[in-house]
Amino acid sequence: MSDDFSNFAYMDDDDDLLFDKELDKRDYAKEEDSQELKAEVGSSLEPPEIDPEFDAEPMFLPQGSQLELNEENVLGVLAACREEIGT
């Protein structure tokens, strides 16, 4: 392995390589922000689209429950989370 960096060159247009899309300039909540501000910021965002292929029946379980780790259970728990938070 070589530590020779002599072939590195400045790339003036490297932003085009990194950012094919328009930059997301929205404000997001931080951990230190109040719950009210977090809720306000969260409600201003579009909910994610769920591919119908990955939509599952929500699985509501008692706290401390254990499930087998498989795709059906993961999708069911995620569906329950989406239902709880309203997305």
C-alpha angles and dihedrals in degrees: 000000000000129000092201110128096172092117094059113112135186113259111205094187100043091121088074089059094049101039114043089158132051112279117258104242098173120127115248129196120254129215091256093055122103120264089246093056091046090052092048093050092044093050090053092060124087112249115246119261113245117216106235088227089066098041112115140176108274114254112211110190136178115261112274095026118148124216135186109260104246136129095258093054094045092050091046093052091046090050089053090050091051090050092049094051094037103242 
